[in-house]
Amino acid sequence: MRNSEAPQEITSVETVWIPMADGTRLAARMWVPTSAQSHPVPAILEYTPYRRRDGSRDRDEQIHPWLAGHGYGCIRLDIRGTGDSEGVLRDEYLKQEQDDAVEAIAWIARQTWCSGAVGMMGISWGGFNALQVAAQRPPALKAIVTLCSTDDRYADDMHYMGGAQLTGNLEWGSTFFSIMARSPDPLIVGCEWRSAWMQRLQAVTPMIATSLLHQRRDAYWQHGSVCEDIAAITCPVMAVGGWADGYTNAVFRLLRDLKCPRLGIVGPWGHKYPHIGVPGPAIAFLTEMLQWWDHWLKGIATGVMQAPMLRVYIQEWISPRSHYDLRPGRWVAEALWPSNCIETKRLYCNRAGLGVSAIAGAALRVSSPQTIGAAGGEWCAYALGGIGPELPLDQRQDDSYSLTFDGAPLEAPLDLLGAPILNVAFRCDRPVMQIVVRLSDVSPEGEVARVTFGVLNLTHRNGHARPEKLLPGREYTTRVQLNDAGHRFAAGHHLRIAISTSYWPMVWPAPEQGCLDIVPGSTSLELPERKTRAEERVVVFGPPESLAPAKRTYLRTGEVFRRVEYDLGSGVQRIHVRRDDGRSIIDAIGVETEFCKDLRFQIHPSDPTSARAEALYELVHRHPEGWDMRIKTRSAIECTAADYSVEADLEAFEGERRVFSRSWRERIARDLT
């Protein structure tokens, strides 16, 4: 098989079995140059639980054959207990997962087609474990590429933000709950598929409960957080993210903290590889990776390490919408990160707005309705194309229920690159409260586009390991770090800081409705202002490579929407988010798949204990040879001021016959969240 964009003929193998020392076999898909047996090549491993055969096939077809055609053996490996790999998967990022990867890398390096050099790449879960496995230092692993991942599982993942529980905890926990329950493919594993499926179903537990049992930064989260010992990573690292993604902060921390050779790229994209990046512009990322792999795995002088440490897209104003095909902006380069071209610009939050000097004054009070945040979009945008309503909308409605500080119209453009910080002096009237800080760009016409935001559970003001109750009436000072951002505020626009005490449905509310008093003059904003150089280094990426995803025949089209409704009688707000991928057949293997998830949120504006979030999932895999597997799950969280109530239900069907069902009910005490 030859790809029109690749110089070498390749051989594709649907299933390769990689043996582990305990007798478990892991299933992989492989693409290698046909000539590799006589001319061995380096290998590139991608290692995730998302089913190489019928889950990630579309994406895999756009990456691995291209790299293989340029002289690499590419391995897409199912984690133990997922896809067609044997065993069970009980949680994310376990030591077993990392140990298996170390064994797999050693096995790959020993193959006759392999030169002995191995790289590892991945996005999301695969990006997480690329970092985690690099920290194990397997001898054959020479370099990694990590995308949309994190170095800190507690501070910067879908579970908690600033010590406040994200409702992403429900979404991701429900996703994991569902994918753990899927069976292997009988065409690959044979007649033992049902017993393997039952083994997986018996091992399933609702991960939302697991996450809620660890509401502070403890050993559970420290495991797999490479920031705990960043020096353990010594192989070269390319870290990649996008401004619409939820994980971009990690790119900046990795560039700052790693001592090994490293490069960073941050574009406008969501949770996607940059050659298929949305919002655009997408880039020739496969070519970028090829230069990286050629340098570190083949020793070819590609000049890749002469690139600046960080190449980043500075976004420019565009009217706020829930989706963009293209974001206006420009690429800039930073030779090092942190950059010596970033200067701190300080503005003070005064009663009259943002100013260059502090002006003392009486405290300003904010007590937000629980419904604020409906315009906030998704914590992590998966970049679903033109049908995906994921990005933040105009902030004017949310701002009307917030405490806002506006700056004067800018006389010249202002570029930000990095993480703004609000140094806030405050008092409150409840022992547990949270603060949400949004930095926005306000146009002369009055439109308000959120640039970045930050959340802090104020009981975590001195750290996430040991939260401390607040004493009502006492004045405190703390720092709220907002997400990293790259943005140009145009002349004539002005900055706005908006402070709220809630942000639903992204952030789970504090136990009680409370009041936060902000002390003006003593509260200030630190802005990472990027000073334009006299001679800027030009950053140019080629157009994205044009490999097609796996061919599918669609039997039913799907739909994606996000709807907000208000019950005028009760005052309750309800939000319904749907992602339905439709029903289709993967032409190459004849497997039919369906995926649909519904997220439902409801809350009353004056009652934080009315919060309820529910996730409904349905997944189908079938083919004409007799496989017909369906998974249905329901997960829900509600609360009192004292505890969370978790519900989870799982049903598994073979055809129309239910073959497994189980329900969980658990109450978990709130730990100052």
C-alpha angles and dihedrals in degrees: 000000000000127000116216091231096046127076099213133065112240138202119220121205116194097206131018120173117222112196122220124209092251091057097259115135122216120207121229138176115221139200119185136165108264089233094054095101090064096029108034118214136197119265132232119204127202113186122188141135094237098103113260093211104050106359112053096016095113092056094038091057089058095054119023101050090050093052091043090052088056094055110283137114106230122202123191104192128193113224115242110285095018133094107350097330116118125245131038135286114221103173143350124282097003122174087247089061092053093044090051090052091052089052092046092051091052090049092049092049090055096055116113092235092053125086090213095256117111133187128191128213137171149145125233107339089011089050091050094052093043086064093042094050091045087058088058089059101217104195096236094050105099104168143350141211114209122188131186093353140124140233091205118053095190104041099038114027136086093276107064137007119193088344092303119119114249120213083228081082087071095041096048093037090054092047091052091044089056101042093049089060099058121109129234119256113269090215088063105034100029129214093341091072095100094052090047089050093051089049090055094046092052090052097050118114129172106261093201088073092048091054092048091053087064106049094153131051102276137147091289091065096034089063107086093014101118091194086078088074107005091167088069088077107081103152118091116277131204108194120194134184145153133229093237091051124091097231106055097111089072092065091062094045093049092051089048099044108032118091096194122089107289144171132189134203123186120180136168094270135120126225095323143105105266096241087064093030121155127219089041162249090099116195141212091269096156087060090049090052092046091057089048094049094043089055099045102030102033103026093235116155098238095154091236093135090055087069116101115271091246130030110184138175114234105209122217134206120297127160108267115262135159092246139021128190088198134018118208115233145097139260118246133181133226116193090205138011123252085043124220086217092069115093126184113244112195124205125178125225102231129169088258093050137265112346140168092239130052116248116187119224146148117300120273117223130219128180107165125206110249090243095068111117101053088121093050099094123207125331086229122022112213091199097236093177127243092338096057115101094190110122128086117274130214106313099214096104094047090044091055089066094042137077105255134194116193127197126216118271109278118251091202135017117282120208120202125194120170137019119327115215129207113208100203132191111198150158126204141186101223133064092231121041139145134213126211118196123193127188112203141181112230117200124215087254091058100253112144121211118187110232099181141333143199137204130204129182095216092217084067093056091118096041142309098259098065114025118196129208118247120242109227112241096016118121117236136179124210142154124248111198114205124210116279113268140183110204142144117218106206125226110273093030122102137213123245131195113200121190124195136167095222139034112187135212093015097052126040109239125250115258096259138029105252145169125246119200114203117203109223119217089025091063117077141173123226111204122194097225115195112215114214113237123230087242115029119199109245115239116201127174123186123238115282118273111256107224112150122236120242111298115253135186109217118220095174130014119228135218139220125201145151116208130184120199133179123205102219091198100052098021091231118148118216126192123191121192120184132186112182115171093190125226121297144157121235098228098210096057104019094235115147117211138186129182128180132163130181122194117194125188130180135176141157113237094235101036121066091185089063089072114123130170126186133183124198119190133182123182128178132189121176144145135186093258090080105279114129113157126167131179125195122184136176123192128177141175128196131160153204123206088267106041151006123245115212125195126183132173128184128190127179124195135191101202105317094331116101108224101174139018135169137166132202129199121182138164116208124190116241111246101208091302 
